[in-house]
Amino acid sequence: MKRAEDGPQEAKKTEFGRILDKDLFLYLLDLEVKRARRYQNFLCLLLLHLQQFSKNHDGGNLQTCRQTLSNLLREEMRESDILGSLGESEMVILLPYADMSAGSIARARFEGTLKYYDFKGKGYEVKIDQVCFPLNGTNTIDLVKGALEAQE
């Protein structure tokens, strides 16, 4: 895989629904924040946290749950939405041109889809939090920090 410094060429080659690594996701998020600031648009981040609540589960591991979560989210994502990873148990969806209201609707749609899969049977729970530009932060660092703090 190419590094984030390789820029937009790599972004164009990303497969829809693929989980981008942290560096590439943060690079694309920074570009979107700059675009939103320049054109006075909104954007939302939905942070999905896979929280293990039971060690006694039927064999599902974190990587399997991440892949299943990615597949389920792909069904509800727009082609312009970007799915990335911020850590081992944190995934994030960038919703360009989405204000708080549109972000809330997308969040409800994702939660509706996820309730039909038994993550709890695998020993995990999925929590979704939302932050919006410019309401919760006016730069990339503030948005990511806000999203991670919302999980705590």
Backbone hydrogen bonds in HBPLUS format (Angstrom, degrees):
<---DONOR---> <-ACCEPTOR-->    atom                        ^
c    i                          cat <-CA-CA->   ^        H-A-AA   ^      H-
h    n   atom  resd res      DA  || num        DHA   H-A  angle D-A-AA Bond
n    s   type  num  typ     dist DA aas  dist angle  dist       angle   num
A0006-ASP N   A0003-ARG O   3.01 MM   3  5.64 158.3  2.06 115.2 122.0     1
A0007-GLY N   A0004-ALA O   3.06 MM   3  5.76 167.5  2.08 119.3 123.3     2
A0010-GLU N   A0007-GLY O   3.05 MM   3  5.96 135.3  2.26 127.4 134.2     3
A0012-LYS N   A0008-PRO O   2.97 MM   4  6.24 151.1  2.06 153.9 159.4     4
A0013-LYS N   A0010-GLU O   3.04 MM   3  5.12 133.4  2.26  98.0 111.2     5
A0014-THR N   A0011-ALA O   3.35 MM   3  5.41 159.0  2.39 101.4 107.4     6
A0018-ARG N   A0015-GLU O   3.07 MM   3  5.51 164.4  2.10 133.4 135.3     7
A0020-LEU N   A0083-LEU O   2.98 MM  63  6.27 174.5  1.98 137.8 139.1     8
A0085-SER N   A0020-LEU O   2.92 MM  65  6.06 131.7  2.16 155.2 164.5     9
A0025-PHE N   A0021-ASP O   2.93 MM   4  6.07 165.6  1.95 160.9 165.8    10
A0026-LEU N   A0022-LYS O   2.88 MM   4  6.03 167.0  1.90 155.7 159.1    11
A0027-TYR N   A0023-ASP O   3.02 MM   4  6.18 149.6  2.11 143.0 151.5    12
A0028-LEU N   A0024-LEU O   3.00 MM   4  6.28 162.9  2.03 152.7 156.2    13
A0029-LEU N   A0025-PHE O   2.77 MM   4  6.00 156.9  1.82 153.8 161.5    14
A0030-ASP N   A0026-LEU O   2.91 MM   4  6.00 157.1  1.97 141.5 147.3    15
A0031-LEU N   A0027-TYR O   3.12 MM   4  6.45 154.4  2.19 144.3 150.9    16
A0032-GLU N   A0028-LEU O   2.95 MM   4  6.23 157.4  2.00 148.4 154.6    17
A0033-VAL N   A0029-LEU O   2.83 MM   4  6.08 155.6  1.89 154.7 161.5    18
A0034-LYS N   A0030-ASP O   3.03 MM   4  6.21 161.7  2.06 147.7 152.4    19
A0035-ARG N   A0031-LEU O   2.93 MM   4  6.18 152.4  2.01 144.1 152.4    20
A0036-ALA N   A0032-GLU O   2.80 MM   4  5.98 160.0  1.84 148.4 154.0    21
A0037-ARG N   A0033-VAL O   2.90 MM   4  6.08 156.1  1.95 148.5 154.9    22
A0038-ARG N   A0034-LYS O   2.93 MM   4  6.07 161.8  1.97 145.4 150.7    23
A0039-TYR N   A0035-ARG O   2.91 MM   4  6.05 165.9  1.93 156.0 159.0    24
A0040-GLN N   A0036-ALA O   2.79 MM   4  5.31 106.0  2.35 133.4 146.6    25
A0041-ASN N   A0036-ALA O   2.85 MM   5  4.48 150.5  1.94 125.8 134.6    26
A0097-TYR N   A0042-PHE O   3.00 MM  55  4.98 121.0  2.36 152.8 146.5    27
A0133-PHE N   A0043-LEU O   2.74 MM  90  5.26 168.5  1.76 162.6 166.6    28
A0044-CYS N   A0095-LEU O   3.09 MM  51  5.06 162.8  2.12 133.5 138.1    29
A0095-LEU N   A0044-CYS O   2.79 MM  51  5.06 174.8  1.79 160.6 159.8    30
A0045-LEU N   A0131-VAL O   2.79 MM  86  5.30 162.9  1.81 157.7 160.8    31
A0131-VAL N   A0045-LEU O   2.97 MM  86  5.30 155.5  2.03 150.5 157.8    32
A0046-LEU N   A0093-ILE O   2.93 MM  47  5.09 159.9  1.97 144.6 151.3    33
A0093-ILE N   A0046-LEU O   2.84 MM  47  5.09 154.5  1.91 140.4 149.1    34
A0047-LEU N   A0129-ASP O   2.76 MM  82  5.15 150.6  1.84 146.1 154.3    35
A0129-ASP N   A0047-LEU O   2.91 MM  82  5.15 154.9  1.97 142.6 150.8    36
A0048-LEU N   A0091-MET O   2.67 MM  43  5.07 167.4  1.69 153.6 157.3    37
A0091-MET N   A0048-LEU O   2.84 MM  43  5.07 168.3  1.86 153.5 157.6    38
A0049-HIS N   A0127-LYS O   2.81 MM  78  5.17 164.2  1.84 152.9 158.2    39
A0127-LYS N   A0049-HIS O   3.01 MM  78  5.17 159.7  2.05 139.5 145.7    40
A0050-LEU N   A0089-SER O   2.85 MM  39  5.13 166.2  1.87 158.4 161.5    41
A0051-GLN N   A0125-GLU O   2.81 MM  74  5.17 170.1  1.82 161.9 160.4    42
A0125-GLU N   A0051-GLN O   2.82 MM  74  5.17 143.2  1.96 137.2 149.3    43
A0053-PHE N   A0123-GLY O   3.05 MM  70  5.87 150.5  2.14 139.3 148.6    44
A0065-CYS N   A0061-ASN O   3.03 MM   4  6.32 160.2  2.07 154.3 160.3    45
A0066-ARG N   A0062-LEU O   2.85 MM   4  6.10 155.6  1.91 152.6 159.6    46
A0067-GLN N   A0063-GLN O   3.02 MM   4  6.24 159.2  2.07 146.6 151.6    47
A0068-THR N   A0064-THR O   2.93 MM   4  6.14 160.0  1.97 149.5 155.3    48
A0069-LEU N   A0065-CYS O   2.82 MM   4  5.94 161.1  1.86 148.8 154.4    49
A0070-SER N   A0066-ARG O   2.90 MM   4  6.10 158.0  1.95 146.3 152.3    50
A0071-ASN N   A0067-GLN O   2.97 MM   4  6.23 157.9  2.02 147.3 152.8    51
A0072-LEU N   A0068-THR O   2.95 MM   4  6.22 157.7  2.00 152.3 158.3    52
A0073-LEU N   A0069-LEU O   2.90 MM   4  6.08 162.2  1.93 154.0 159.0    53
A0074-ARG N   A0070-SER O   2.98 MM   4  6.07 149.2  2.07 145.4 153.5    54
A0075-GLU N   A0072-LEU O   3.28 MM   3  5.66 139.8  2.45 103.5 112.8    55
A0076-GLU N   A0073-LEU O   2.91 MM   3  5.39 141.6  2.06 112.5 123.1    56
A0077-MET N   A0073-LEU O   2.96 MM   4  6.07 129.4  2.23 152.4 167.3    57
A0081-ASP N   A0078-ARG O   3.16 MM   3  5.31 152.8  2.24 104.4 112.4    58
A0082-ILE N   A0094-LEU O   3.06 MM  12  5.00 157.2  2.11 136.2 143.4    59
A0094-LEU N   A0082-ILE O   2.76 MM  12  5.00 163.1  1.79 149.2 153.8    60
A0084-GLY N   A0092-VAL O   2.78 MM   8  5.24 165.9  1.80 160.1 164.6    61
A0092-VAL N   A0084-GLY O   2.82 MM   8  5.24 161.1  1.85 141.3 144.0    62
A0086-LEU N   A0090-GLU O   3.03 MM   4  5.39 165.2  2.05 132.6 137.5    63
A0103-GLY N   A0099-ASP O   2.82 MM   4  5.95 155.4  1.88 153.5 161.6    64
A0104-SER N   A0100-MET O   2.84 MM   4  6.01 148.4  1.94 142.8 151.0    65
A0105-ILE N   A0101-SER O   3.01 MM   4  6.33 151.8  2.09 147.1 154.7    66
A0106-ALA N   A0102-ALA O   2.96 MM   4  6.22 159.8  2.00 146.8 152.1    67
A0107-ARG N   A0103-GLY O   2.83 MM   4  6.01 158.1  1.88 146.6 153.3    68
A0108-ALA N   A0104-SER O   2.93 MM   4  6.13 161.4  1.97 145.9 150.3    69
A0109-ARG N   A0105-ILE O   2.97 MM   4  6.20 152.2  2.05 144.9 153.0    70
A0110-PHE N   A0106-ALA O   2.88 MM   4  6.18 159.3  1.92 154.8 159.7    71
A0111-GLU N   A0107-ARG O   2.84 MM   4  6.08 164.8  1.86 155.1 159.6    72
A0112-GLY N   A0108-ALA O   2.85 MM   4  5.97 150.1  1.94 141.7 150.3    73
A0113-THR N   A0109-ARG O   3.08 MM   4  6.35 148.1  2.18 142.7 150.6    74
A0114-LEU N   A0110-PHE O   2.91 MM   4  6.16 160.9  1.95 153.9 159.4    75
A0115-LYS N   A0111-GLU O   3.10 MM   4  6.17 138.6  2.28 143.8 152.1    76
A0116-TYR N   A0113-THR O   3.36 MM   3  6.02 163.3  2.39 114.4 119.0    77
A0117-TYR N   A0114-LEU O   3.12 MM   3  5.56 167.8  2.14 115.1 118.8    78
A0119-PHE N   A0117-TYR O   3.08 MM   2  5.94 129.5  2.35 106.4  92.2    79
A0122-LYS N   A0119-PHE O   2.89 MM   3  5.10 140.8  2.05 102.1 114.3    80
A0124-TYR N   A0119-PHE O   3.01 MM   5  5.26 167.4  2.03 139.2 135.6    81
A0123-GLY N   A0120-LYS O   2.99 MM   3  4.86 155.4  2.05  98.8 106.6    82
A0136-ASN N   A0132-CYS O   2.72 MM   4  5.42 172.7  1.73 166.8 169.4    83
A0143-LEU N   A0139-ASN O   3.10 MM   4  6.34 160.0  2.14 155.5 161.3    84
A0144-VAL N   A0140-THR O   3.02 MM   4  6.23 169.8  2.03 158.0 160.2    85
A0145-LYS N   A0141-ILE O   2.90 MM   4  5.96 163.9  1.92 150.4 155.9    86
A0146-GLY N   A0142-ASP O   2.83 MM   4  5.88 156.4  1.89 142.8 149.7    87
A0147-ALA N   A0143-LEU O   2.89 MM   4  6.08 154.0  1.96 146.5 153.6    88
A0148-LEU N   A0144-VAL O   2.93 MM   4  6.17 162.4  1.96 153.6 157.7    89
A0149-GLU N   A0145-LYS O   2.90 MM   4  6.05 153.3  1.97 147.5 155.4    90
A0150-ALA N   A0146-GLY O   2.98 MM   4  6.08 143.1  2.12 139.9 149.2    91
A0151-GLN N   A0148-LEU O   3.24 MM   3  5.35 139.8  2.41  97.2 107.8    92
A0152-GLU N   A0149-GLU O   3.09 MM   3  5.34 144.6  2.22 103.8 113.7    93
